[in-house]
Amino acid sequence: MAKQRIIEIWVGLFVAAGFAALFGLAMQVSNIPVFQTTEGYDVTMRFENVGGLRERAPVTMSGVRVGRVKSIALDERTYEALVTITIESRFDRIPEDTSASIFTSGLLGEQYIALDAGGTDWYLEEGDEIALTQGALVLERLIGRFLTSMGQGDD
Amino acid sequence: MLGFFALLGRKTLDSFGRLGRATLFLLRALAGLPSLLPRPTLVIQQLYSIGVLSLLIIVVSGVFVGMVLALQGYNTLVTFGAEQSLGVLVALSLLRELGPVVTALLFAGRAGSALTAEIGLMKTTEQLSGMEMMAVDPMKRVVAPRLLAGFIAMPLLAAIFSFLGIMGAYVVSVATLGVDDGAFWSQMQSAVDFREDVMNGVIKSLVFGFVASWIAVFEGYDCEPTSEGVSRATTRTVVHTSLAVLGLDFVLTAVMFG
């Protein structure tokens, strides 16, 4: 009977270790979307070009994450990209004339939206639109423009 | 010439026959699972010999696979100045591929072969027939608990393998290669998705555990009742499980990440 008990304890330890490893993988290694449904308000904005921006990309202000990209769609009238972001509700004092730009973290890293605070006393609310935007810099276009301007310089 | 074709035909029919027997066997074993509910001790006993006794090899190989991945990845990534992404590289390769696959291969070698040999020997020494004589169904008493223990043990072993692999990689990259501690974890956390990567790895290991235990138990039950037959069945278990795992891995990867 004592042997049976030792076996049971070992099996218990094994199962516990297995679930602990799974839990560790969930908490430490990945970002669980279940716990990260950002509670907050949605704000829309239009970009000429979103480049490689993806859903769930971070939205930052002065480098601090304040929300996430909720959806990216195409406005079929203006042919601009319509981006909806969710800003966490604790950041409820973001001025209405805030501007948004798409940047890349590092040279080839992930793209994110950076917000630059404006100056009015009116704050962004659910359903508002950010009017001042600057789209992503597409590397190929940039190089193309650079080459054209070099070509013109030679003439 | 005719003999050759006859042989070919017989072999083909044999293998279809085996596949059919294996499927019927699986159905009978699954039907025996509910009878385990009043007697969990049988399953715990098997969890001990399949799961706990496999821990040592899983722990050691997990840590070493993680450390080797870190070393190899570092050599390549450092040329691009991207050694901060080492955590991402290690975590994704372990969670998506190496964790489930290597664990399944080790599982086949460590636990699967033992299962086959045990059941095969039971058959050879006519213990299974003896049970039937005493009106004890060997499907319920012998096969079902081993199968269930395999299903339970494999995902847990794979999780332990991946987790320890990442820890091993962490130790090597932060302590000896000089990768930044914070970047290692934060880059990993932003790149690894729980549902996409961790859960798909768990699904893979569930499938592999199912297949590995099925093959091991069936080979034992179906073996030729001689000492040579048992040894052949044990070999077949390891070979067939490895092939099945690698083949299934391709299919699952194509479906999940394709």
Interface residues (C-beta under 8 A of the other chain):
Chain A: Q4 I7 E8 W10 V11 L13 F14 V15 A17 G18 F19 A21 L22 G24 L25 A26 Q28 V29 S30 N31 I32 P33 V34 E110
Chain B: T41 I44 Q45 L47 Y48 G51 V52 L55 A91 L95 I152 A153 P155 L156 L157 A159 I160 S162 F163 L164 I166 W185 M188 Q189 S190 V192 D193 F194 R195 D197 V198 V202
